[in-house]
């Protein structure tokens, strides 16, 4: 009899596992050829080979199963995968390949029966990078596969409006950064994985006075064309100054009618309707409302936010955040608490589901590696209703057992928690005035970030896509510690002649470190993302270098030195308002 924790490496954990009184020889496997062709990317992911002989794998349809439900049943000579949809088939196959990959070295698998189904029906992820790091195609494909393995079944891709040639002044954030043929390729891949990928677009309709037909501009028609989904996530333009609230709401209804005529379901943010509760009862019941909040963290608060829509039987999805502003590495603890609260509220209130919002101002923290810890936790929870198992984390993230990775991310989840401000604020604040760090305990900031840098430096994780990100994090924490320490000592050193050497050495080291960190960031960005949006963050690195150069030059010239001393002595910290 197998140990009850025998399959603890699986992600997400299946609902039902029963052990059979036999074991299976998996040294030779025989998969159907059409399955091998259809899911070649999945076999590559788990490095499972088909030898066209040996243990037979059979895929069968079973109409009585739910849409995403599946069964895997083994006997001594074969394994049968039962499903009632393409998504169910993908989930069954990905679970089986996890098992085969894990037991490949031993060559035998204990006999088993698995029956599995989701806890909630809508399990989504919104990638909102219209103003930040738009992923390259390989990065987007990698993200989709990781989401699919967590059995996420909806993916909302924020799209800008293509810039018109005559509109050179239009912001770069409104350009579509992915070609139509690439979207078609991604949509076809997502369909095989059981993911419904659909666009999130900004809509500013004009209504013709004669027939009241909504005219969606050609730019949005161009965006929608490559998507196969029957969903469209709209963000209606804000109410114009000359427009009444009723007129704005009527515009929304026109948009809903327009897309309904095209056979699409509209998803819309619920925020605007909360300002006028009378509107809520007039929202069409075929609209799916998205209720977001980045800071709730409490089940009761999510339920309260959902209440006005539930009262009028409007279907809705709760949308916690995976990362926040002013961070390269998200607040993992807060994000995981937020996701758990949204999931609990969706279950208790019988809502459609939960969608993680991967949004960040200016692209901060939008590298996939920054959110994998909370993404893994949330994905497991949304499907299985269970907290994730540590032993499965690195198998999902790296495709191999690497316990250090779980330890590293657990450690990173604690770093910023007791501090008043974020690592990004400490990094880019003016080293002369240090408005953020001087409101905190300087010694605590320095000790915490220096300890984290040393911890990351000692970890020996096998070479993978994670290393560049963690190397960047290690250098970032080291610079913050040095920079905060320098800022706290600068006035003392400037006031005393013997401090000149300290100033010179500290600033020389900081300039080298900042340049190195900037280059690491550029390399990281360009290996994963389109160049659009990179300049914003580079300007912040440049500002930091310019300030260090200025302090270096000013500290060696008597007149400038005297001015610096006067500035620092007369400088008073603002009230704690950040």
VEXDREN-2710 file (C-alpha; in Angstrom, 1 decimal):
% VEXDREN-2710
k/r/px/py/pz
1/UNK/0.0/0.0/0.0
2/UNK/1.4/3.4/-1.0
3/UNK/2.0/6.2/1.5
4/UNK/-0.9/8.8/1.6
5/UNK/1.7/11.5/0.8
6/UNK/3.1/9.5/-2.2
7/UNK/1.8/12.1/-4.7
8/UNK/2.4/15.2/-2.6
9/UNK/4.5/16.6/-5.5
10/UNK/1.5/17.1/-7.7
11/UNK/0.3/20.6/-8.5
12/UNK/-2.6/21.4/-7.9
13/UNK/-3.4/18.6/-5.5
14/UNK/-6.2/16.3/-6.9
15/UNK/-9.5/15.9/-5.0
16/UNK/-9.5/12.1/-4.9
17/UNK/-6.6/9.6/-5.0
18/UNK/-7.1/5.9/-4.4
19/UNK/-4.2/3.4/-4.4
20/UNK/-4.4/0.2/-6.4
21/UNK/-2.7/-3.1/-5.3
22/UNK/-0.3/-3.1/-8.2
23/UNK/2.6/-1.1/-9.7
24/UNK/3.3/-0.1/-13.3
25/UNK/6.4/-0.4/-15.3
26/UNK/6.9/3.0/-17.0
27/UNK/10.3/2.4/-18.7
28/UNK/8.4/2.1/-22.0
29/UNK/5.3/4.1/-22.8
30/UNK/2.8/4.0/-25.7
31/UNK/0.8/7.3/-26.2
32/UNK/-1.6/7.8/-29.1
33/UNK/0.1/9.6/-31.9
34/UNK/-2.5/12.4/-32.1
35/UNK/-2.0/13.2/-28.4
36/UNK/1.8/13.4/-28.9
37/UNK/1.3/15.8/-31.8
38/UNK/-1.3/17.9/-30.1
39/UNK/0.5/18.3/-26.8
40/UNK/4.2/18.1/-28.0
41/UNK/5.0/21.2/-25.9
42/UNK/3.7/19.4/-22.7
43/UNK/5.8/16.3/-23.4
44/UNK/8.8/18.6/-23.9
45/UNK/8.1/20.4/-20.6
46/UNK/8.2/17.1/-18.6
47/UNK/10.8/15.4/-20.7
48/UNK/8.6/12.3/-21.1
49/UNK/9.3/10.2/-24.3
50/UNK/6.9/8.1/-26.3
51/UNK/8.4/4.7/-27.4
52/UNK/5.3/3.4/-29.1
53/UNK/5.5/0.2/-27.0
54/UNK/5.1/-0.8/-23.4
55/UNK/2.5/0.7/-21.0
56/UNK/-0.5/1.8/-23.1
57/UNK/-2.0/5.3/-22.4
58/UNK/-5.6/5.7/-23.7
59/UNK/-7.6/8.9/-23.9
60/UNK/-11.4/8.4/-23.7
61/UNK/-14.4/10.7/-23.6
62/UNK/-16.9/10.4/-20.7
63/UNK/-20.0/12.5/-21.1
64/UNK/-21.1/12.2/-17.4
65/UNK/-18.0/14.2/-16.3
66/UNK/-18.2/17.9/-15.7
67/UNK/-16.7/20.4/-18.1
68/UNK/-13.2/20.4/-16.5
69/UNK/-13.5/17.2/-14.5
70/UNK/-11.2/14.3/-15.3
71/UNK/-10.3/10.8/-14.2
72/UNK/-7.0/8.9/-14.5
73/UNK/-7.4/5.1/-13.9
74/UNK/-4.5/2.6/-14.0
75/UNK/-4.4/-1.1/-14.4
76/UNK/-1.3/-3.4/-14.7
77/UNK/-1.2/-3.0/-18.5
78/UNK/-2.6/0.5/-19.2
79/UNK/-3.6/3.9/-18.0
80/UNK/-6.9/5.5/-19.2
81/UNK/-7.5/9.2/-19.1
82/UNK/-11.2/10.2/-19.0
83/UNK/-12.5/13.7/-19.8
84/UNK/-15.4/15.6/-21.3
85/UNK/-13.6/18.6/-22.8
86/UNK/-10.3/19.7/-24.2
87/UNK/-9.5/21.4/-21.0
88/UNK/-10.3/18.2/-19.0
89/UNK/-8.1/16.2/-21.3
90/UNK/-5.2/18.7/-20.9
91/UNK/-5.6/18.6/-17.1
92/UNK/-5.6/14.8/-17.1
93/UNK/-2.6/14.5/-19.3
94/UNK/-0.6/17.2/-17.4
95/UNK/-1.3/15.4/-14.1
96/UNK/-0.2/12.1/-15.6
97/UNK/3.0/13.5/-17.1
98/UNK/3.9/15.0/-13.7
99/UNK/3.6/11.5/-12.2
100/UNK/5.6/9.9/-15.0
101/UNK/8.4/12.5/-14.8
102/UNK/8.7/12.2/-11.0
103/UNK/9.0/8.3/-11.1
104/UNK/11.1/8.2/-14.3
105/UNK/14.3/7.3/-12.5
106/UNK/12.8/4.4/-10.5
107/UNK/11.0/3.1/-13.6
108/UNK/7.9/2.1/-11.7
109/UNK/4.7/3.9/-10.5
110/UNK/2.3/2.7/-7.8
111/UNK/-1.1/1.9/-9.1
112/UNK/-3.6/4.7/-8.6
113/UNK/-7.0/6.1/-9.4
114/UNK/-7.5/9.9/-9.6
115/UNK/-10.7/11.9/-9.9
116/UNK/-10.4/15.6/-9.9
117/UNK/-12.6/18.8/-10.5
118/UNK/-12.2/22.5/-9.7
119/UNK/-13.4/24.3/-6.6
120/UNK/-14.5/27.4/-8.6
121/UNK/-15.3/27.7/-12.2
122/UNK/-13.6/31.0/-13.2
123/UNK/-9.9/31.0/-12.4
124/UNK/-8.2/33.9/-14.1
125/UNK/-5.1/36.0/-14.6
126/UNK/-5.0/39.5/-16.0
127/UNK/-1.8/40.6/-17.4
128/UNK/-2.0/44.4/-17.4
129/UNK/1.3/45.8/-18.7
130/UNK/-0.1/48.5/-21.1
131/UNK/2.3/51.0/-19.4
132/UNK/5.2/48.7/-18.5
133/UNK/7.0/45.5/-19.5
134/UNK/5.1/43.9/-22.4
135/UNK/6.5/40.3/-22.6
136/UNK/8.2/38.9/-25.6
137/UNK/6.4/36.0/-27.3
138/UNK/8.6/33.3/-25.7
139/UNK/8.0/34.8/-22.3
140/UNK/4.3/35.0/-22.9
141/UNK/4.2/31.4/-24.0
142/UNK/6.2/30.4/-20.9
143/UNK/3.8/32.3/-18.6
144/UNK/0.7/30.7/-20.3
145/UNK/2.2/27.2/-19.8
146/UNK/2.9/27.8/-16.1
147/UNK/-0.7/29.2/-15.6
148/UNK/-2.2/26.2/-17.5
149/UNK/-0.3/23.7/-15.3
150/UNK/-1.9/25.4/-12.3
151/UNK/-5.2/24.9/-14.1
152/UNK/-5.9/28.6/-14.6
153/UNK/-8.6/28.7/-17.3
154/UNK/-9.0/32.4/-18.2
155/UNK/-6.3/34.9/-19.3
156/UNK/-7.1/38.6/-19.9
157/UNK/-4.4/40.3/-22.0
158/UNK/-4.5/44.1/-21.8
159/UNK/-4.2/45.7/-25.2
160/UNK/-3.6/49.3/-26.0
161/UNK/-4.9/51.1/-29.1
162/UNK/-2.5/51.1/-32.1
163/UNK/-0.9/54.5/-32.5
164/UNK/-2.0/56.2/-35.7
165/UNK/0.8/57.5/-38.0
166/UNK/-0.6/61.1/-37.8
167/UNK/-0.7/61.0/-34.0
168/UNK/3.0/61.1/-33.2
169/UNK/2.3/62.6/-29.8
170/UNK/0.2/59.7/-28.6
171/UNK/1.8/57.9/-25.6
172/UNK/3.9/54.8/-26.2
173/UNK/1.6/53.1/-23.6
174/UNK/-1.2/53.1/-26.2
175/UNK/0.7/51.0/-28.8
176/UNK/-0.1/47.3/-29.3
177/UNK/3.2/45.5/-28.6
178/UNK/2.2/42.1/-30.0
179/UNK/1.4/41.4/-33.7
180/UNK/-1.9/39.8/-34.8
181/UNK/-0.2/36.6/-36.0
182/UNK/1.5/36.2/-32.6
183/UNK/-1.9/36.6/-30.9
184/UNK/-3.4/34.0/-33.1
185/UNK/-0.5/31.6/-32.3
186/UNK/-1.0/32.3/-28.5
187/UNK/-4.8/31.9/-28.8
188/UNK/-4.4/28.5/-30.5
189/UNK/-1.9/27.3/-27.9
190/UNK/-4.1/28.6/-25.0
191/UNK/-7.1/26.7/-26.4
192/UNK/-5.1/23.4/-26.2
193/UNK/-4.3/24.2/-22.6
194/UNK/-7.9/24.8/-21.6
195/UNK/-7.3/28.6/-21.3
196/UNK/-9.7/31.1/-22.7
197/UNK/-7.6/34.1/-23.7
198/UNK/-9.4/37.3/-24.4
199/UNK/-8.5/41.0/-24.8
200/UNK/-8.9/43.8/-22.3
201/UNK/-9.5/47.0/-24.3
202/UNK/-10.4/50.7/-23.8
203/UNK/-13.6/51.6/-25.5
204/UNK/-14.8/55.1/-26.4
205/UNK/-17.9/54.5/-28.6
206/UNK/-19.7/57.1/-30.6
207/UNK/-23.5/56.6/-31.1
208/UNK/-25.0/57.6/-34.4
209/UNK/-28.1/59.8/-34.0
210/UNK/-30.2/58.0/-36.6
211/UNK/-30.1/54.3/-35.8
212/UNK/-28.3/54.4/-32.4
213/UNK/-25.8/51.8/-33.6
214/UNK/-22.5/51.8/-31.6
215/UNK/-19.5/52.5/-33.7
216/UNK/-16.4/50.8/-32.2
217/UNK/-13.4/52.3/-33.9
218/UNK/-11.3/50.3/-36.4
219/UNK/-8.4/50.1/-33.9
220/UNK/-10.4/48.0/-31.5
221/UNK/-11.8/45.9/-34.4
222/UNK/-8.2/45.2/-35.4
223/UNK/-7.3/44.2/-31.8
224/UNK/-10.2/41.8/-31.4
225/UNK/-9.8/40.0/-34.8
226/UNK/-7.1/37.4/-33.8
227/UNK/-8.8/36.4/-30.6
228/UNK/-11.1/33.3/-30.6
229/UNK/-12.8/34.0/-27.3
230/UNK/-16.4/34.9/-26.8
231/UNK/-15.3/37.2/-23.9
232/UNK/-14.2/40.8/-24.1
233/UNK/-13.0/42.8/-21.2
234/UNK/-13.8/46.5/-21.7
235/UNK/-12.8/49.7/-19.9
236/UNK/-15.2/52.4/-20.8
237/UNK/-13.7/55.9/-21.1
238/UNK/-14.3/58.2/-18.1
239/UNK/-17.4/60.4/-18.0
240/UNK/-16.8/63.6/-20.0
241/UNK/-17.2/67.0/-18.3
242/UNK/-20.2/67.8/-20.5
243/UNK/-21.8/64.4/-20.0
244/UNK/-24.4/63.4/-17.5
245/UNK/-24.1/60.3/-15.4
246/UNK/-27.1/58.9/-17.2
247/UNK/-25.5/59.5/-20.6
248/UNK/-22.4/57.7/-19.5
249/UNK/-24.3/54.7/-18.3
250/UNK/-26.3/54.6/-21.5
251/UNK/-23.0/54.5/-23.4
252/UNK/-22.1/51.5/-21.3
253/UNK/-25.4/49.8/-22.2
254/UNK/-24.8/50.6/-25.9
255/UNK/-21.4/48.9/-25.8
256/UNK/-23.0/45.8/-24.1
257/UNK/-25.6/45.6/-26.8
258/UNK/-23.0/45.9/-29.5
259/UNK/-20.8/43.1/-28.2
260/UNK/-23.8/40.9/-27.4
261/UNK/-24.9/41.1/-31.0
262/UNK/-21.4/39.8/-31.9
263/UNK/-22.0/36.8/-29.6
264/UNK/-19.6/38.1/-26.9
265/UNK/-19.9/38.4/-23.1
266/UNK/-18.7/41.7/-21.7
267/UNK/-16.5/41.8/-18.6
268/UNK/-16.3/45.2/-16.9
269/UNK/-14.7/46.7/-13.7
270/UNK/-17.3/47.2/-11.0
271/UNK/-15.7/50.4/-9.5
272/UNK/-17.6/52.9/-11.5
273/UNK/-21.0/51.5/-10.7
274/UNK/-20.4/51.6/-6.9
275/UNK/-20.4/55.4/-7.2
276/UNK/-24.1/55.2/-8.2
277/UNK/-25.8/52.1/-6.7
278/UNK/-29.0/52.8/-8.7
279/UNK/-27.1/51.8/-11.8
280/UNK/-26.3/48.3/-10.5
281/UNK/-29.8/47.0/-10.8
282/UNK/-29.8/48.1/-14.5
283/UNK/-26.6/46.2/-15.4
284/UNK/-27.5/43.4/-17.9
285/UNK/-27.3/40.0/-16.2
286/UNK/-25.2/38.6/-19.0
287/UNK/-22.4/41.0/-18.1
288/UNK/-19.6/39.7/-15.8
289/UNK/-18.6/42.3/-13.2
290/UNK/-14.9/42.3/-12.0
291/UNK/-14.5/43.5/-8.5
292/UNK/-11.0/44.5/-7.7
293/UNK/-9.1/45.7/-4.6
294/UNK/-5.4/45.5/-4.0
295/UNK/-5.5/46.0/-0.3
296/UNK/-8.6/44.3/1.2
297/UNK/-7.0/41.1/2.7
298/UNK/-10.2/40.2/4.5
299/UNK/-12.9/37.9/3.4
300/UNK/-15.7/40.0/5.0
301/UNK/-14.5/43.1/3.1
302/UNK/-14.5/41.2/-0.2
303/UNK/-18.0/40.0/0.6
304/UNK/-19.1/43.5/1.4
305/UNK/-17.7/44.8/-1.9
306/UNK/-19.5/42.0/-3.8
307/UNK/-22.8/42.5/-2.0
308/UNK/-24.5/45.3/-4.1
309/UNK/-24.0/43.2/-7.3
310/UNK/-25.0/39.9/-5.7
311/UNK/-28.2/41.6/-4.5
312/UNK/-29.2/42.1/-8.1
313/UNK/-28.0/38.7/-9.3
314/UNK/-25.1/40.1/-11.4
315/UNK/-22.4/37.5/-11.9
316/UNK/-19.0/38.6/-10.7
317/UNK/-15.4/37.7/-10.3
318/UNK/-13.2/39.0/-7.4
319/UNK/-9.8/40.3/-8.5
320/UNK/-7.0/40.4/-5.9
321/UNK/-3.5/41.7/-7.0
322/UNK/-0.3/39.8/-7.4
323/UNK/2.0/42.7/-7.2
324/UNK/1.8/46.4/-6.2
325/UNK/3.3/49.7/-7.0
326/UNK/6.8/50.8/-6.2
327/UNK/8.2/47.3/-6.0
328/UNK/10.5/45.1/-8.1
329/UNK/9.7/42.2/-5.8
330/UNK/6.1/42.1/-4.7
331/UNK/4.7/42.0/-1.2
332/UNK/4.2/38.3/-1.2
333/UNK/2.6/37.9/2.2
334/UNK/0.1/40.6/1.5
335/UNK/-0.7/39.2/-2.0
336/UNK/-1.2/35.7/-0.7
337/UNK/-3.5/36.9/2.1
338/UNK/-5.5/38.9/-0.4
339/UNK/-5.9/35.9/-2.8
340/UNK/-7.0/33.7/0.0
341/UNK/-9.6/36.3/1.2
342/UNK/-11.0/36.7/-2.3
343/UNK/-11.2/32.9/-2.8
344/UNK/-13.0/32.4/0.5
345/UNK/-15.5/35.2/-0.3
346/UNK/-16.1/33.8/-3.8
347/UNK/-16.8/30.3/-2.3
348/UNK/-19.1/31.6/0.5
349/UNK/-21.0/33.9/-1.7
350/UNK/-21.2/31.4/-4.6
351/UNK/-19.6/33.9/-7.1
352/UNK/-18.3/33.0/-10.5
353/UNK/-14.7/32.9/-9.4
354/UNK/-11.4/34.8/-8.8
355/UNK/-9.0/36.5/-11.3
356/UNK/-5.5/37.6/-10.2
357/UNK/-4.6/41.0/-11.5
358/UNK/-1.0/41.2/-12.5
359/UNK/-0.8/44.9/-12.8
360/UNK/1.9/47.4/-11.8
361/UNK/2.4/51.1/-12.4
362/UNK/5.4/51.8/-14.6
363/UNK/6.0/48.1/-15.1
364/UNK/7.5/47.7/-11.6
365/UNK/7.8/44.1/-10.6
366/UNK/6.2/42.8/-13.8
367/UNK/8.8/40.2/-14.4
368/UNK/7.3/36.7/-14.1
369/UNK/9.9/35.6/-11.6
370/UNK/8.8/38.2/-9.2
371/UNK/5.3/36.8/-8.8
372/UNK/5.8/33.1/-9.1
373/UNK/5.5/32.4/-5.4
374/UNK/2.1/34.0/-4.9
375/UNK/0.9/32.8/-8.3
376/UNK/1.7/29.2/-7.4
377/UNK/-0.1/29.5/-4.1
378/UNK/-3.2/31.1/-5.6
379/UNK/-3.4/28.7/-8.6
380/UNK/-3.3/25.7/-6.2
381/UNK/-5.9/27.3/-4.0
382/UNK/-8.4/28.2/-6.8
383/UNK/-8.4/24.7/-8.2
384/UNK/-8.1/22.4/-5.2
385/UNK/-9.2/24.6/-2.3
386/UNK/-5.9/23.6/-0.6
387/UNK/-2.8/25.5/0.3
388/UNK/0.2/24.6/-1.9
389/UNK/2.7/21.9/-0.9
390/UNK/6.3/23.1/-0.7
391/UNK/7.7/20.0/-2.4
392/UNK/5.8/20.8/-5.6
393/UNK/6.9/24.5/-6.0
394/UNK/10.3/24.0/-7.7
395/UNK/8.9/21.2/-9.8
396/UNK/6.4/23.6/-11.2
397/UNK/8.8/26.6/-11.4
398/UNK/11.9/24.8/-12.7
399/UNK/10.8/21.4/-13.7
400/UNK/13.1/19.8/-11.1
401/UNK/13.4/19.3/-7.4
402/UNK/15.2/22.3/-6.0
403/UNK/14.3/22.9/-2.3
404/UNK/16.5/26.0/-2.1
405/UNK/14.1/27.9/-4.4
406/UNK/11.2/27.4/-2.0
407/UNK/13.4/28.6/0.9
408/UNK/14.6/31.7/-1.1
409/UNK/11.1/32.8/-1.9
410/UNK/9.9/32.1/1.6
411/UNK/12.7/34.3/2.8
412/UNK/12.0/37.0/0.3
413/UNK/8.4/37.1/1.4
414/UNK/9.5/38.3/4.9
415/UNK/12.0/41.0/3.8
416/UNK/9.9/44.2/3.4
417/UNK/7.2/43.3/5.8
418/UNK/8.2/45.2/9.0
419/UNK/9.6/48.2/7.1
420/UNK/7.5/51.3/6.6
421/UNK/8.5/51.8/2.9
422/UNK/9.3/49.6/-0.1
423/UNK/12.8/48.6/-1.3
424/UNK/12.2/50.6/-4.5
425/UNK/11.6/53.8/-2.5
426/UNK/14.8/53.2/-0.5
427/UNK/16.7/52.5/-3.7
428/UNK/15.7/55.6/-5.7
429/UNK/15.3/58.2/-3.0
430/UNK/17.7/61.1/-3.2
431/UNK/20.8/60.0/-1.2
432/UNK/21.3/63.5/0.1
433/UNK/17.9/63.9/1.8
434/UNK/16.7/60.2/2.0
435/UNK/13.2/61.1/2.8
436/UNK/12.0/57.5/3.2
437/UNK/14.8/55.8/5.0
438/UNK/15.2/58.6/7.6
439/UNK/11.6/58.1/8.7
440/UNK/12.5/54.4/9.5
441/UNK/15.1/52.9/11.8
442/UNK/18.2/53.1/9.7
443/UNK/20.0/50.3/11.4
444/UNK/17.0/48.0/10.9
445/UNK/16.9/48.8/7.2
446/UNK/20.6/48.3/6.7
447/UNK/20.7/45.0/8.7
448/UNK/17.6/43.6/7.0
449/UNK/18.8/44.3/3.4
450/UNK/22.4/43.3/4.0
451/UNK/21.3/40.0/5.6
452/UNK/19.0/39.3/2.6
453/UNK/21.8/40.1/0.1
454/UNK/24.2/37.7/1.9
455/UNK/21.5/35.0/2.1
456/UNK/20.9/35.2/-1.7
457/UNK/24.6/35.1/-2.4
458/UNK/25.0/31.8/-0.5
459/UNK/22.1/30.0/-2.2
460/UNK/23.2/27.6/-5.0
461/UNK/20.2/27.2/-7.3
462/UNK/20.8/25.2/-10.5
463/UNK/21.2/27.5/-13.5
464/UNK/17.8/28.5/-14.8
465/UNK/15.7/31.5/-15.8
466/UNK/15.4/32.3/-12.1
467/UNK/19.1/33.1/-11.6
468/UNK/19.2/36.4/-13.4
469/UNK/16.2/37.7/-11.5
470/UNK/17.6/36.6/-8.1
471/UNK/21.1/38.0/-9.0
472/UNK/19.4/41.3/-9.6
473/UNK/17.6/41.1/-6.3
474/UNK/20.8/40.2/-4.4
475/UNK/22.6/43.3/-5.8
476/UNK/19.6/45.5/-5.3
477/UNK/19.4/44.7/-1.6
478/UNK/23.2/45.2/-1.2
479/UNK/23.0/48.6/-2.8
480/UNK/20.1/49.7/-0.7
481/UNK/22.0/48.7/2.5
482/UNK/25.1/50.7/1.4
483/UNK/23.1/53.7/0.2
484/UNK/20.9/54.0/3.3
485/UNK/24.0/53.6/5.5
486/UNK/25.8/56.3/3.5
487/UNK/22.9/58.7/3.7
488/UNK/22.7/58.3/7.5
489/UNK/26.4/59.1/7.9
490/UNK/26.9/61.7/5.2
491/UNK/26.2/64.8/7.5
492/UNK/28.6/63.5/10.1
493/UNK/31.3/62.8/7.6
494/UNK/30.8/66.1/5.8
495/UNK/31.1/68.0/9.1
496/UNK/34.5/66.4/10.0
497/UNK/37.6/66.7/7.9
498/UNK/38.6/63.0/8.5
499/UNK/35.3/62.0/6.9
500/UNK/36.4/62.9/3.3
501/UNK/37.9/59.4/2.7
502/UNK/34.7/57.8/3.8
503/UNK/32.7/60.0/1.5
504/UNK/35.0/59.3/-1.5
505/UNK/35.1/55.5/-0.9
506/UNK/31.4/55.2/-0.3
507/UNK/30.4/57.2/-3.4
508/UNK/32.9/55.5/-5.7
509/UNK/31.5/52.1/-4.5
510/UNK/27.9/53.3/-4.9
511/UNK/28.5/54.5/-8.5
512/UNK/30.0/51.2/-9.5
513/UNK/27.2/49.3/-7.9
514/UNK/24.4/51.4/-9.4
515/UNK/25.8/51.1/-12.8
516/UNK/26.1/47.3/-12.4
517/UNK/22.5/47.1/-11.1
518/UNK/21.2/49.2/-14.0
519/UNK/23.0/46.9/-16.5
520/UNK/21.5/43.8/-14.8
521/UNK/18.1/45.4/-15.0
522/UNK/18.4/46.2/-18.7
523/UNK/19.6/42.7/-19.5
524/UNK/16.8/41.2/-17.5
525/UNK/14.2/43.4/-19.2
526/UNK/15.4/42.9/-22.8
527/UNK/15.6/39.1/-22.4
528/UNK/11.9/39.0/-21.4
529/UNK/10.1/42.2/-22.5
530/UNK/9.6/44.6/-25.4
531/UNK/11.9/47.7/-25.1
532/UNK/8.8/50.0/-24.6
533/UNK/8.6/51.2/-21.1
534/UNK/12.3/50.5/-20.2
535/UNK/13.3/54.1/-20.4
536/UNK/11.2/55.1/-17.4
537/UNK/13.1/52.9/-15.0
538/UNK/16.4/53.7/-16.6
539/UNK/15.8/57.4/-15.9
540/UNK/15.5/56.6/-12.2
541/UNK/18.9/54.8/-12.2
542/UNK/20.4/57.7/-14.1
543/UNK/19.0/60.2/-11.5
544/UNK/20.6/58.1/-8.7
545/UNK/24.0/58.1/-10.6
546/UNK/23.8/61.9/-11.2
547/UNK/23.1/62.6/-7.5
548/UNK/26.1/60.4/-6.5
549/UNK/28.3/62.3/-9.0
550/UNK/27.0/65.6/-7.7
551/UNK/27.7/64.7/-4.0
552/UNK/31.2/63.4/-4.9
553/UNK/32.1/66.7/-6.7
554/UNK/30.4/69.0/-4.2
555/UNK/32.1/67.4/-1.1
556/UNK/35.6/68.2/-2.4
557/UNK/35.0/71.9/-3.2
558/UNK/34.8/74.2/-0.1
559/UNK/32.0/76.5/-1.3
560/UNK/29.8/73.6/-2.5
561/UNK/30.7/71.7/0.7
562/UNK/29.5/74.5/2.8
563/UNK/26.2/74.8/0.9
564/UNK/25.7/71.0/1.3
565/UNK/26.2/71.3/5.1
566/UNK/23.7/74.2/5.3
567/UNK/21.1/72.3/3.3
568/UNK/21.5/69.2/5.5
569/UNK/21.5/71.0/8.8
570/UNK/18.4/73.0/7.8
571/UNK/16.6/70.0/6.3
572/UNK/13.6/68.7/8.3
573/UNK/11.8/65.5/7.4
574/UNK/8.2/65.9/6.2
575/UNK/5.4/64.3/8.2
576/UNK/5.1/60.6/7.7
577/UNK/2.7/60.7/4.8
578/UNK/4.1/58.0/2.5
END
